[in-house]
Amino acid sequence: MIILEGPDGAGKSRLANQLSQDLGISIEPRVVSKKAEAMTDLRAWVEVDLATWPRAAIYDRHRLISEPIYGPLLRGRMEPGFDDRQWLTRMLEKMNNLDPTIIFCLPPYEIVKANVERDIDNQVVWEYITQVYWLYFMETCRHGSAFVWDYTAVDAVSFYEGMLARLKRSEHLSSTGGIC
């Protein structure tokens, strides 16, 4: 299981596509629209999704990490069920026990802000990008073993190659040979 997290405009989709190609693993379908609207019951989705772990998959965001960041900012509330702290804590513990690889995409703030302001698809987050960015920055501190990916870094190519090599030799290999 590979989870890519980070603000809009941080390079998650590009990284997801590259990892999918290099590792031969599919990218999970979106469950929230570009307008930040849930396309399914997210609480039920989380429970069903975690029950299928471990398996080879790449997530361009996972709702357990991103919903507490985006929901309150964009909708003024989290999706139903996510405000149940006991449930959320249980699900986060279950996710952590399943030990997914988490990659935070976090290039410099100025780059992310410029990317978001240029992209009409990101219009819904324009006024919130500063808060979203810094909330993700704080998330990287909570996940000490996560990778932090900056596609603008001078050593980005060698960092990607090293990250890819670690993913390929990870102990999280599924029976089908993919990364879990």
N, C-alpha and C positions, 0 to 999 in steps of 0.2 A: 504494500500500500504506500503510495506516494501522494502526499497532499501538498499542493502549491497554494500558498496564502500570500496576501499582500493587497495593497490598495489598487484600485483601477489605475491603469497606465504604468504599471510596474514591470511588465513583461511576462506575466504568468502564462498567458495563452501561447506566446511564442516558445517559452520554455517547455510547456506541456507538449506542444507539437514536436519539438526536438527530442525530448525524452521518449515520447511515444515511438518515434521513428527509430531512435538508437537502441531502445530496449525491447521493442516489439510488444508494447503494452498499450491497451486502448485507454482513451480518455473517457471518464464517466460523463454521462449527459448532465446538462445544467438542470437545476431544480428551482432556480430563481431567475426571473427575466432580467434583461438589461435595465429595466425600469424599477428593479428591486422588489418585484412582486413575486410572491411564492407561486409556483406552478403546480404545487401539490401540498399536502399536509406535511409540513417539515418535521414535526415531532414524530409522526408515524414513519416518515422516510428515514430519519436518523435511526430509529429502532430496527427497522428492516435492514438498512444498510449495514449497521454494525454486526448484525447477526450473520452476514455473509462473509465477514472477515475471518481469517486472512485470505486474500486472493490478490491476483495481479491486477492492479488498476491505478490510474492516475486521476487525481481530483484537481480540477481548476477551482479551488476553494472547497472546503467542507463546512457545512452549515454549523457544526458545533463550535468552530472557531470564528467564522465570519458573521454569523447571525447576531451574537452579542455586540459586535462592532457596528455593523451596518443598520440593524433593525432600529435601535433607539435614535440614531441620527437621521435616517432617511424616512422612517415611518412614524417616529415618535414612540415606538414600542417594538418589542420583539414579537415574533410570530407566536401564536397561541401555544402554550406549553413550555416555551423557553423561559418564561418568567417563573416557572416552578423550579426553585433553586435545588431542591433535593433531586429531582429528575435530571436537571442539567449536570449536577455534580456526579451522579451515578453514570451518566452517559460519557462525560469527560474522563472519568476514571476507567471506564470500560475501554474507551479509545486509547488512553495512555497505556493500559495493560496489554493491548494488542500491538503496541509499539510501532506505529506507522513512521515512515520517514517523512518529516515535515521540512519543506523548503520555503522560507520566507523570501519573496521577491521584494527587494527594498533598495532600489537605486536612490541616489540623492533626491531629497524632497523637491528641489527645483526642477529636476527632470520629470518626476511623476506629475507635478502640478502642470507643467507645460504640455505633457502628453494628454492629460485629462482635458485641459482647456481647448486643445486642438481637435478633440474627438467628440462629435455630436452625439455618439452613442453613450458617452459618459456624462451627458448634460445633467442627469439626475444627481450626480455627486459633486458637481462643480463647487457649490458653496460649502461642501463638507470635507473637501479633500485634505485640508490641513489636519482636522481632527482625526480622520480615517488614517492618515499617514502615521501620526504619532501614536495612535492606539495600536497599530501594527508594530511600530517600533517597540512599544512596551511588551507586546506579545512575544517578541524575539527574546526578551529577557526571561520570560516565564518558561520558555522551551530551550533550555541550555544546550541540548544536543542537536537542535535543528541546524540545517544549513541556512546561511543568509546569502542570497544570490543578488549580485549587482551586475547587470549586463553591461554597464558603462565602465566598469573597472578596467584598469590597464591590463590586469592579468585574468580577465574574464574567460578567455579561451582555455588557459591552463587550469583555472579553477573548475570550469565545467568538465574538462577531461578528468580531473582528479575526483570530482563528485560522481561522475559517471562510472569511473572505475570502482569507487567504493560501493555504489549501488549495485553494480554487477557482481561483486564478491560478497555482498551483504548476506548475513545469516537468514534474512527474510526472503528466502527463495521458495516459491510455491512448488508444488509437485509438477506443475506444468513448465517450470523453468523460469517463470517471470518473477519480477520483484514484487514482494508483498509489502 
